Amino acid sequence: MASMSRKHKLLLGLIALVLGLYVIVLLLGRITHNAHLHDVAEESAVPNVAVILPHKADSKVSLTLPGTVDAWYQAPIYAQVSGYVKMWYKDYGAVVHQGDVLAEINAPALDAQYAQALADLDAQKAKYNLASVTANRWRAMGHSQAVSGQSVSVATADEQAAYAKMEAAQRNVDHFAALEKFKQIVAPFDGVVTARSINVGDYVNSGGGQLNAAGGASELFTVADTHRLRLFISVPEIFSYMLTDGLTAEIHVPQYPDRTFTAKFLTASLGYDPNTRTAVSEFTLDNADHALWPGTFASVSLKANNNAAHLLKIPTGSLVFQEKGMQVATVDQKNTVHFKNIRVGKMADSSTEVQAGITADDRIINNPPADLLEGDPVHIVTPARGYNQSGWEESGDDD
């Protein structure tokens, strides 16, 4: 019995020892976990940031803008006489020369008016001839004192009045003769037909082109001279200094993705649109092969010397917009945050030129957290590859 009692006591002691060891392990685990949580909390309280150093602005500035290609000359052609389209001879894309007949208009009312004007001219010529013969007779009799001088003066005045009426009738004939020529619609210059808005039998209105279903007028044809083209782009005010003689533009169009066209600067509007703060500028380009058509959308690349090459530039994402104005967040040697007021110049999607407020040695936080405050400590890290692909020089310690 004594032996069984000792074994029982030994077993109870072992159980107690195991339970004690288990409690000790649990306590040590909890202490270690709490210490780890404390370290994580302290580390999380200090934000991780990536810093960059300002770059010197590029010596060249590049700008890509949308543009519109237009014809060298382009003319919408309207009718100058009223009537019905007798026939059209040139269709879309037809190459025409100055004076080529595009269409003919049947204008019977105009023909009748022209005939009447000719008849009126014949009548006035007859009246003038009679007045001239009568006046000559009265002047002959006046030399012999057979009639009074007053009668001679009246006959002479009648002759002059008849001559004036004959001249007026001649001008009326010339007017209708000119309109008769407008029954033929002709090309105003060498080019191509880019639009035809008429068909045989359509009624066209004098001075107003074709009458559409709504009663409005539209042009009969549009003729464009495309041996050279004009390129129009709207240049932002801050880049207008680039618009000088000798400037060239590289043009890319969707229909020719592997081809580059070159245009030369011609002129600028010398004024800004108050709504967009842009200036319309005009370039010219040769189009001997007629590859480009009027109305083409173009992507225009401009390159020129940068008049702000002495300035520093930073990523646009590092800017901080505060009620005090534009700022950047910098980090000193103790890894403490300080905000600096800056004055910015040209702003782009990826970078911004800084005119004053920073130096080339300032470590600037890129994409600073919104809750960052003056004097906060930070932990400088190097971003993972792919986070910052802008080519900015990074400064800091690896984490």
Buried (B, 14 or more C-beta within 10 A) or exposed (E): EEEEEEEEEEEEEEEEEEEEEEEEEEEEEEEEEEEEEEEEEEEEEEBBBBBBBBBEBBEEBEBEBEBBBBBBBBBBBBBBBBBEBBEBEBEEEBEBEEEBBBBBBBBEEBBEBBEEBBEBBEEBBEBBEEBBEBBEEBBEBBEEEEBEEEEBBEBBEBBBEBBEBBEEBBEBBEEBEEBBEBBBBBBBBBBBBBBBBBEEEBEBBBEBBBBEEEEEBBBBBBBBBBBEBBBBBBBBEEBBBBBEEEBBBBBBBEEEEEEEBEBBBBEBBEEBEEEEEBBBBBBBBEBEEEBBBBEBEBEBBBBBEBEBEEBBBBBBBBBBEEEEEBBBBBBEEEBEBEBBBBEBBBEEEEBBBBBEBBEEEBBBBBBBBEEBEEEBEBBBBBBEEEEBEEEBEBBBEEE
